[in-house]
């Protein structure tokens, strides 16, 4: 089921048919798959903890830094029940959803997950799963890194004790006015590796300076106390990030302008980051009379207000470490977002067609295990290939079977297959691989010998 989820994701029926084409096909029927789902769901916590313990036999795990995030998966149904509930869909789908919380270690390897109802507030999902890590995984000294959506005061306080710490994204827009003014001030900035402070206003007027510092991340910091919690506020500023934000907004404004000109009837209530937020609607005339039709315009005041925050990024932490190291740790959060993307696209974890809660949980357990397996493979291959190239490369590893003789490789050697052979200590791009040699390869893969290297 894990191999099929990575190589050719599909229904349980499709999986039972696909595995018959494997070099070493297992022997089971569709009924066995469905019967197994109930057991997988019941034992999911044990499976996760044992997976972690067994992984330590083949690779070091960087559990000093943990990343946590949530996403949701939709169902092709309209009736909510059990785990399937209407909630805020990250894909803006009008379907019931379930929510997945995922912990990932500092090297991008999944550590643990949980599934909750689609209408659950994602902020309350972190602590229960982390408590499970502390107990079942026997972890104690760790730093939990999250985005702003999961950065409740309760979650921060939970990791402000014993050997735990937190690093979390902080919205500059949501800071209290004095802190926001300090964060947006052009003076008092530090440049990595340099003494003194820097005035970033010069970057707006001096083209030579702007070019020289186009890839520099400036920062300023201070300790703040809110809700009985002492924490360190780090604010960064980057011209590269500023230009990126303005490029995105420019495209959104273009879309909003075209919508106003051509299809204003399609303008509805916008989401927080929707391009439609730049459109204003007036239903009355300047005299206060009810207008015969709605008037739509681009909201230039909103554009100006948003531009004030371009290039700025906030982080809160209780760590006293070097500012640059904290910035670097937070920057790695993109890997957990990529993991969700892999599950949703390459592994086709959604839409979900199962109805029973136990089978839904089992489905995501297999997706989690497949993702863990894939990430170990990716790291072993030194992160030299994209997800698409790795999966396609595995799909292409086909053979012609000659009865009583062996296997003829039906693939062309390339950089991917060469590295795969090197790292996993087997060779199949020969003129013919004997049946005996192929059996040795199968045996080696099950031997538990350490071939994964960090």
C-alpha positions in Angstrom: 0.0 0.0 0.0 2.9 2.4 0.7 4.7 1.6 -2.5 1.5 2.1 -4.5 0.7 5.4 -2.7 4.1 6.7 -3.8 4.3 5.2 -7.3 0.7 5.0 -8.6 -1.7 6.4 -6.0 -5.3 5.3 -6.5 -8.2 3.5 -4.9 -7.8 0.4 -2.7 -9.1 -1.7 -5.6 -6.6 -0.2 -8.0 -3.8 -0.9 -5.5 -4.7 -4.6 -5.3 -4.5 -4.8 -9.1 -1.3 -2.8 -9.4 0.8 -4.8 -6.9 0.4 -7.9 -9.1 2.9 -6.2 -11.5 5.6 -5.7 -8.8 8.8 -7.8 -9.1 7.9 -9.5 -5.8 4.1 -9.3 -5.8 2.4 -9.8 -2.4 -0.6 -12.2 -2.1 -3.8 -10.6 -0.8 -7.3 -9.7 -1.9 -9.3 -6.5 -1.7 -11.2 -7.8 1.4 -7.9 -8.2 3.2 -7.0 -4.5 2.5 -10.3 -3.3 4.0 -10.0 -5.6 7.0 -6.5 -4.2 7.6 -7.7 -0.6 7.6 -9.5 -1.1 10.9 -6.4 -2.5 12.6 -4.2 0.2 11.1 -6.5 2.9 12.5 -6.6 1.3 16.0 -2.9 0.9 16.2 -1.9 4.2 14.5 -0.3 5.7 17.6 1.8 2.5 18.2 2.7 2.4 14.5 4.0 6.0 14.6 6.0 5.6 17.8 7.5 2.3 16.6 8.3 3.8 13.2 10.3 6.5 15.0 12.2 4.0 17.2 13.0 1.8 14.2 14.1 4.8 12.1 16.9 5.5 14.7 18.5 2.2 13.6 19.1 3.5 10.1 19.4 7.3 10.5 20.0 10.0 13.0 16.8 12.0 13.8 17.1 15.8 14.4 14.4 16.0 17.1 16.0 19.1 18.7 13.9 21.2 16.2 10.3 20.2 15.4 8.0 21.9 12.9 4.3 21.7 13.2 1.5 22.8 10.8 -2.1 21.9 9.9 -3.9 21.4 6.7 -7.2 19.9 5.6 -8.5 17.4 3.1 -11.9 17.5 1.4 -14.4 14.8 0.6 -16.5 14.5 -2.6 -19.7 14.5 -0.5 -22.1 17.1 0.9 -23.3 15.3 4.1 -21.1 15.9 7.1 -20.7 13.1 9.8 -18.1 12.0 12.2 -14.6 13.4 11.3 -16.1 14.9 8.1 -17.3 18.3 9.1 -17.7 21.7 7.3 -14.8 24.0 8.2 -12.5 26.6 6.7 -11.1 24.9 3.7 -7.5 25.8 2.8 -8.5 25.1 -0.8 -11.8 27.0 -0.6 -13.8 24.0 -1.4 -17.5 23.8 -0.4 -17.1 20.2 0.9 -16.8 18.6 4.4 -13.2 18.3 5.4 -10.9 16.6 8.0 -7.9 18.3 9.5 -4.4 16.9 9.7 -1.8 18.1 12.2 1.8 17.1 11.3 5.1 17.2 13.2 8.3 17.1 11.2 11.8 16.9 12.5 14.6 19.3 11.7 15.7 17.4 8.6 12.3 17.4 7.0 11.3 13.8 8.0 7.7 13.4 9.3 7.5 12.5 13.0 3.9 12.2 14.0 0.4 13.2 12.9 -3.2 13.3 14.0 -6.6 13.7 12.4 -9.3 15.8 13.9 -12.8 17.0 12.8 -12.9 19.6 10.0 -14.5 22.2 12.2 -11.8 22.0 14.9 -9.8 25.1 15.7 -6.3 24.2 14.6 -4.7 26.0 17.5 -5.9 23.4 20.0 -4.5 20.5 17.9 -0.8 21.2 18.7 -0.6 20.5 22.5 -2.2 17.0 22.5 0.0 15.7 19.7 3.1 17.2 21.3 2.2 15.6 24.6 2.1 12.3 22.7 5.6 12.9 21.4 6.9 13.7 24.8 5.4 10.5 26.2 5.6 7.9 23.4 8.7 9.1 21.7 10.5 10.0 24.9 11.4 13.4 23.7 12.2 16.2 26.2 14.5 18.9 24.8 13.0 20.5 21.7 12.1 23.7 19.9 8.7 23.8 18.3 8.4 26.0 15.2 5.0 27.1 13.9 3.3 29.7 11.7 1.2 32.6 13.1 -2.1 30.6 12.8 -0.9 28.2 15.5 0.8 30.7 17.6 -1.7 31.1 20.4 -0.6 32.3 23.8 -1.5 28.9 25.3 0.7 27.0 22.8 3.6 29.4 23.5 3.3 29.0 27.2 3.2 25.2 26.9 6.6 25.4 25.3 8.0 28.0 27.7 8.9 25.5 30.3 11.4 22.8 31.2 13.7 22.1 28.1 11.1 23.2 25.5 11.1 26.4 23.5 9.1 27.9 20.7 9.8 29.9 17.5 6.7 31.2 15.8 5.7 33.7 13.1 4.4 37.0 14.3 2.1 39.2 12.2 3.5 42.7 12.1 0.0 44.0 11.3 -1.4 42.5 14.5 1.2 44.1 16.8 0.1 46.8 19.2 0.7 50.3 17.8 3.9 51.1 19.8 5.5 47.8 18.8 4.3 48.1 15.2 5.8 51.6 15.0 9.1 50.3 16.4 9.0 47.3 13.9 8.4 49.6 10.9 10.9 52.3 11.9 13.7 52.6 9.3 16.4 53.0 12.0 18.0 50.6 14.5 18.6 47.7 12.1 21.4 45.2 12.4 23.3 43.7 9.5 24.7 40.1 10.0 28.4 40.2 10.7 28.6 43.9 11.2 28.7 46.1 14.3 26.4 49.1 14.9 23.0 49.8 13.4 21.8 50.5 10.0 19.2 53.0 8.5 17.3 51.0 5.8 15.7 54.2 4.4 18.9 54.6 2.3 17.9 51.5 0.3 14.9 53.4 -1.1 17.1 56.3 -2.4 20.5 54.9 -3.2 20.4 52.4 -6.1 24.0 51.3 -5.5 23.3 50.5 -1.9 20.1 48.7 -2.8 22.0 46.5 -5.3 24.7 45.8 -2.8 22.2 44.7 -0.1 19.5 43.1 -2.3 20.1 39.7 -0.7 20.8 40.9 2.9 18.3 40.1 5.7 18.4 43.0 8.2 17.0 42.4 11.7 16.1 44.2 14.9 15.0 42.6 18.2 13.6 43.4 21.7 12.1 41.5 24.6 8.3 42.0 25.2 5.9 40.9 27.9 2.3 40.1 27.0 -0.2 37.9 28.8 2.3 37.0 31.5 4.7 35.7 28.9 8.2 37.0 28.3 9.2 36.6 24.7 11.7 38.0 22.2 10.4 39.8 19.1 12.6 39.5 16.1 11.7 41.6 13.0 13.5 41.1 9.7 13.6 43.3 6.6 14.6 42.1 3.1 14.5 43.9 -0.3 14.2 40.5 -1.9 11.1 39.8 0.2 9.7 43.3 -0.4 10.0 42.9 -4.2 8.4 39.4 -4.1 5.4 40.8 -2.1 5.0 43.7 -4.5 5.2 41.4 -7.5 2.5 39.2 -6.1 0.3 42.2 -5.3 0.8 43.7 -8.7 -0.5 40.5 -10.3 -3.5 40.5 -7.9 -4.3 44.2 -8.7 -4.2 43.4 -12.5 -6.7 40.5 -11.9 -8.9 42.7 -9.8 -8.9 45.5 -12.4 -9.9 43.0 -15.2 -12.7 41.7 -13.0 -14.1 45.2 -12.4 -14.0 46.0 -16.1 -15.3 42.7 -17.5 -17.1 40.6 -14.8 -18.1 42.7 -11.8 -21.1 40.3 -11.2 -18.6 37.7 -10.1 -17.3 39.8 -7.2 -18.3 38.3 -3.9 -17.0 38.4 -0.4 -13.2 38.1 -0.6 -10.9 35.9 1.5 -8.1 37.5 3.5 -5.5 37.1 0.7 -7.9 37.0 -2.2 -7.2 39.5 -5.1 -10.8 40.6 -4.8 -9.9 42.4 -1.5 -8.7 45.2 -3.7 -12.2 45.9 -5.0 -14.6 48.3 -3.3 -18.3 48.3 -3.8 -20.6 51.3 -3.4 -24.4 50.9 -3.4 -25.3 54.5 -2.7 -24.7 57.8 -4.5 -22.7 60.7 -3.0 -26.0 62.2 -2.0 -26.9 59.2 0.1 -29.4 57.9 -2.3 -29.7 54.2 -3.1 -27.9 53.6 -6.4 -29.6 51.9 -9.3 -26.6 49.6 -9.6 -23.5 48.8 -7.6 -20.3 50.7 -8.4 -17.0 48.9 -8.3 -13.5 50.4 -8.0 -10.0 49.5 -7.1 -9.3 50.3 -3.4 -6.1 52.3 -3.6 -6.1 53.2 0.1 -5.8 49.5 0.9 -3.0 49.1 -1.5 -1.0 51.9 0.1 -1.6 50.4 3.6 -0.4 47.0 2.6 2.7 48.4 0.9 3.8 49.8 4.3 4.5 46.2 5.5 6.4 45.0 2.4 9.7 43.4 3.2 9.0 43.0 6.9 8.7 39.7 8.7 8.1 39.0 12.4 9.2 36.1 14.7 8.6 35.5 18.4 10.6 33.2 20.5 11.7 32.5 24.1 15.2 31.5 22.9 18.3 33.6 23.6 20.3 32.1 20.7 21.9 34.1 18.0 19.3 36.0 15.9 20.6 34.6 12.6 20.3 31.0 13.8 16.7 31.6 14.8 15.9 33.2 11.5 17.4 30.2 9.7 15.4 27.7 11.8 12.2 29.5 11.0 13.1 29.7 7.3 13.0 25.9 7.1 9.2 25.8 7.7 8.7 25.6 3.9 9.6 21.9 4.1 6.4 21.0 6.0 4.4 23.0 3.6 6.0 21.0 0.8 5.2 17.8 2.6 1.5 18.7 2.5 1.8 19.6 -1.2 3.4 16.2 -1.9 0.6 14.3 -0.1 -2.1 16.3 -1.9 -0.7 16.2 -5.4 1.8 13.4 -6.0 0.3 11.0 -3.4 -3.3 12.1 -4.2 -4.4 12.0 -0.6 -7.5 13.9 -1.5 -10.3 13.9 -2.4 -11.1 11.2 0.1 -13.9 8.7 -0.8 -13.9 6.7 2.4 -16.9 7.2 4.8 -16.1 5.3 8.0 -13.9 7.2 10.5 -11.6 4.3 11.2 -10.9 3.8 7.4 -10.3 7.6 7.0 -7.7 7.5 9.8 -6.1 4.4 8.3 -6.0 6.1 4.9 -4.0 9.0 6.3 -1.8 6.7 8.3 -0.7 5.1 5.1 -0.2 8.5 3.5 1.9 9.5 6.5 4.0 6.4 6.3 4.5 6.7 2.5 5.6 10.4 3.0 8.1 9.3 5.7 9.5 6.5 3.4 9.7 9.0 0.5 11.5 11.7 2.7 14.1 9.1 3.8 14.7 8.2 0.2 15.0 11.8 -0.8 17.5 12.6 1.9 19.5 9.4 1.1 19.7 10.7 -2.5 21.2 13.9 -1.1 18.2 16.0 -2.1 19.6 16.2 -5.6 16.4 15.5 -7.4 12.9 16.9 -7.5 9.9 15.0 -6.1 8.6 14.5 -9.7 11.9 13.2 -11.0 12.3 10.7 -8.1 8.8 9.3 -8.5 9.0 9.2 -12.2 12.5 7.6 -12.0 11.0 4.8 -9.7 8.1 4.3 -12.1 10.5 3.8 -14.9 12.5 1.0 -13.2 10.8 -1.7 -15.2 12.0 -5.2 -16.2 11.2 -7.9 -18.7 11.0 -11.3 -17.0 12.5 -14.3 -18.7 11.2 -17.6 -17.4 13.9 -19.6 -15.6 16.6 -17.1 -16.6 16.1 -13.7 -14.9 15.3 -10.1 -15.7 16.2 -7.7 -18.5 16.2 -4.0 -17.4 13.8 -2.0 -19.5 15.1 1.4 -18.3 17.9 3.6 -19.4 20.6 4.5 -16.9 20.9 8.1 -15.8 22.1 10.2 -12.9 19.1 9.1 -10.8 19.6 5.4 -11.3 23.3 5.7 -10.8 22.9 7.3 -7.4 20.2 4.9 -6.4 22.4 2.0 -7.2 25.3 3.6 -5.3 23.4 4.5 -2.2 21.4 1.2 -1.8 24.2 -1.1 -2.9 22.6 -3.0 -5.7 23.1 -3.1 -9.5 20.3 -3.9 -12.0 21.3 -1.9 -15.1 23.0 -5.0 -16.5 22.3 -6.9 -19.7 20.5 -9.5 -17.6 19.9 -9.9 -13.9 19.7 -13.5 -12.9 16.9 -14.8 -10.8 19.3 -15.7 -8.0 20.8 -12.2 -8.0 17.4 -10.6 -7.9 16.5 -12.8 -4.9 19.7 -11.6 -3.1 18.6 -8.0 -3.7 15.2 -8.7 -2.3 16.8 -10.3 0.8 19.2 -7.4 1.3 16.3 -4.9 1.3 14.7 -6.9 4.2 17.9 -7.5 6.1 17.8 -4.2 8.1 21.3 -3.4 7.2 22.1 0.3 7.4 22.1 1.9 4.0 20.5 5.2 4.8 23.0 7.9 5.4 22.3 11.5 6.5 
